[in-house]
Amino acid sequence: LGRLLAQLNRFKQYPRSARQAHIEGVVQLHFVMDAQGKVLSFEIAKSSGRPVLDSEALALIQRAQPLPALPADYPTRSLDAVVSIEFHLDR
């Protein structure tokens, strides 16, 4: 999970319009990926309340592919996860 979150953070972009308007928030992003790191589906599990941040979270999961593959000893051949994508101006 640490490798997965690091990959997402590498590809996260703070939308310029949100930064200029001092908009912050957290998006709960739900996705399912296969064992090789291909995202099979994704959606907003909980909105930040700011469409610009929600849109960036959806774009992020597409840009970050392929995600890190699951370990060979992982109990299933897919991962169904919800992650928090945080947008804070001081970070």
N, C-alpha and C positions, 0 to 999 in steps of 0.2 A: 504493500500500500504506500509506503514511503517513496518508492521509485515512481509510482503512478502520480502521486501528488506533486513530486518534483517536476515531472514531465509537464503537467498541467500548468504549474507556475511559470515554467520556462516560456510557454506560449501565451500566457495571459497578457492582454494589452488593456490598459486603462483607457476607455474611450475619451478622446480629446474633449468632446463637448461635455462629458460628465465631469472631467477634471476642471474645466474652466468654470462650470456651474457649481463646483464644490459638492457634487453628488457622490454619496457613499452608500454602500449597502452590501448585503450578502445574498447570494443566489444559491439555492439548494438544487444541484444538478443531478438528475437520475440518469444512469446509462447502463447498458448491458454491452459487454465486450466478450469476444471469443478468446480462446487460449493464446492466440498469436497477437492479440492486442488490437484487433479490428473492432471498431465500435459498430454494434449491430442496431442499436436504437438509443435515442436520448430524448430527454424532455426536461422541462423545468418542473421540479418537484414542489418547490416553494419559491415564489417570486420575491424579488427584492423590493417590489413596488415601484421600480424604475425600469421602464421598458428598455432604455439604452444599456443598462447593466445586464438585464436578462438576455438581450440580443447578443451581447459580447460573450456571455457564458456559453450560448449555443454555438457561436462561431469558434470559440476556443476549443471545444471538444472535437470539432472537425479539423482544425488546424494542427492539433497535437497528435494526430494519428500518424503512424501506428503507436498505440500506447505500449508500455513495457509488457512483454509476454508474461503469462502466468508461469510460476515455477512448475517444473515437471511433476512435483509431488503435491500440487494443489488438489484439494479434494474433488473439485468439479472442473469441467472443461470450459466454463464461462464464469464471468464475474458480473453480478448484478449489484450495483453500488449507488449510493447517494453521497455526494461530496459537496462541501461548502466552498464556493468561490467568493472570496472576500475582496471587496474593493474599498480600500481605505487610503486616503490621501497622504497619511503620514508614513506609509510603507512603500 
